[in-house]
Amino acid sequence: MRKIRMGMVGGGEGAFIGVVHRMAAALDGQIELVCGAFSADPQRSLSSGLGLFLSPDRCYPDYQTLFKAEAQLPLGERMDFVAIVTPNHLHLPVACMALESGFDVMSDKPATLSLEECRYLAATVEKTGRLYGLTHTYTGYPLVKEARALVAAGRLGRVKKVVVEYSQGWLAVTPGVDNKQAAWRLDPARAGLSCCMGDIGVHAANLVEYVCTDRLQTVCAHLTASIPDRLLDDDGTVLFETEKGAQGVLIASQISVGEENDLRLRVYGDKASLEWRQQEPNSLWLKFADAPAQLVRAGVGELSALARANLRTPSGHPEGYIEAFANHYRNFAGQIRAHLTHANASYIERDVPDIHDALSGMAFIEAVVQASKSPQQWQRLQGGKASPSNTVQGVVK
């Protein structure tokens, strides 16, 4: 019995998401950070690692050196897995080298730049037999897991309609030149086909698929870039249909002035509906046509086993973003521990977004970008001018 050892690629000084990953991984005391290549600048990688109290000889100048050096260490010292927290264009080469070097992978989303790359990644995961996880954070919330359990148990009946919205406002104006988070997300070479849909729309799509245990099948989309010379979308609306026949609407925006990080989901069945909002994550509403609405609260009453296993605080204490993120890391660590001891991971430990979710997410991003470019996505209303009454058959003058 020991802690699971983690390395990190990316996430150096000034990087937002790397800090979040490190906090989440450390929360349960199951994982320790032992090494990293934190920046493309070797000196910055070293200073970042030293700032995290790592040994200088395990603060590597690049990810290639990281994997080669760690693979040569004794089994009792080397890292067990790597967290990838780089811009999107590095996800594939880093993940593939990690897998082929014998290390498991936990990657930030989206998994790759393209669906073609993701298929190659999936083949590499299968070939190497290593573990792969993807940090779709919002499925880590206990009441999202409760929502999934309710849908799976048939409490809503047949799901007919889904509405999911993810609204932010941080790109409503042109960001300053020193805004690194905006710079790479709006750069096709580093972000891929999409900014808004690739950054937050894919989270919304994943939330739908997780809660409804159903994959998106067809889409119609309209994406826009609201600021001149912006090369990637910052706003979009998607109509979709799932494999089980539910109709849905997905709204994703990074130009909704005043919105912070407003992710909300509504699922409508023929018996009941549910609603969950990330900014109030301890509450889940169940609504009925012939009975009073029911408010489900985290930590109160009888919840599903999956929801209970991912609760961390007593009732009345918020189950927040870091805790949801940490649930994925703790469960992934359980998978790694089982793999190391040739045991079977529990269904709770397996409840982590994986390579199948990665493929689904990349398929979503590519499909909505292609749909948005299609000339047949919208039909213009043909109402036109009013017709004189004497030209319309059957009209009484």
C-alpha angles and dihedrals in degrees: 000000000000141000118285109250118230132195124192135213112199124356098109129152112327095014113128104201096045090064090050092051092050093049092047094047092049098045099091098037090239097109134048128192108234106164146357153171096226102175143016085240106079094209092049090048089053095047091046091052093046088051087059091051095249123151110267092234090061096051098092128201094226140000094256091060090044095058096041093049096043092049089058094054120096115271090250093060110031123095118265098211142000129231112216112209102159131118111287099262091068097049096089101046093043094046094047094048090048093050093046090048090057101260130126118235137224108184136188114238144297093047097220144349095266144011090251090057090047092054088053089049091050090052089051092050090051094045096049097038090222126142121259127192132179124206104233087159102192096065086064093073113107095229092050085057089048089052089053091050092050092051092046091050091054096245090138095041116219110356108236106163136025128187119186127175132184112182130179131161105201096106096047089108131035107276121232120264091252093058100108094178092059095038098064096035091058094045113092091205092061104024101038128218098342144029106190099029093039093048106039109354090068089055089055092049091048091050090055093049093047098048095041095039085225134113126231109250111178133017142190114196145182116194126179141186105217099195123065115256092016104138100201135046122272098179137029149160125212131192112201145176124208129222090256092052104258116147119224151177124214120192120187124174138166094181099062098122113227096016116120111186104325110172114167134168132199122185120188122198130175091257104034145342136227135208130195131176126195093217088060099033098163092066131074120178123212115192131190137192094228106026140051118279116263125221113210113200128197111257095010123109129338114337131174119278091248092053092046092050090057098045114108108172138049118263113287094034115105118251096216143191096273091050091050090048090047092053089065092048094047092048091046090050087054090054091051092048090051090047092051092051095041090244131134117260115234121248088253091054090048090054094100126111107262143182091294090058088047091056092046092050094051091046088054094050094048093044096052092046091051092044091051090054094048115107090216099059095100134034118212116231109248099207096122122159125348114268121232108257094238091063094057114084115232098020112133112225 
